[in-house]
Amino acid sequence: MRLPNEQLEKLKQQKYVAEKKLTAARHREKQLQHELKQLTRSERTHRLCTRAGMLETFLREPTVLTDDDVMELLSFIFHSETVQMKLNMLIEKRKETGQPDGG
C-alpha cells in the first residue's frame, strides 16, 4: 500500500509532465498559426500579381496611366449593370461547384 505522500508526489509529477506537454502544444499551435498566415499571405500575393498582370494585358499603355486612372476605369466598368450581372453569375457558379478562385 502506498503512503499518501508517495501518491501526492506522483500526482505532482504527473501534473508537471502534463503542464510541460500543454506548454509544448501551445507553442506548436502558435507555430502552425504563423505558418498558415504565411501561406495565406503568399497565396494572396500570388493572386494579386496574377490578376494585376491580367489587367495590364487589357491596358494599352499601362505605364502611362496612373493608379487613379486605372481606378477610374475600373469603377466605370464595374458600375455597368451587365458587368454586375456577369460578376454575380461567376460568383454563384463558383459557390455552387465549391471550386476555389482558380488562382
Secondary structure, 3 states (H helix, E strand, C coil): CCCHHHHHHHHHHHHHHHHHHHHHHHHHHHHHHHHHHHHHHHHHHHHHHHHHHHHHHHCCCCCCCCHHHHHHHHHHHHCCHHHHHHHHHHHHHHHHHCCCCCC
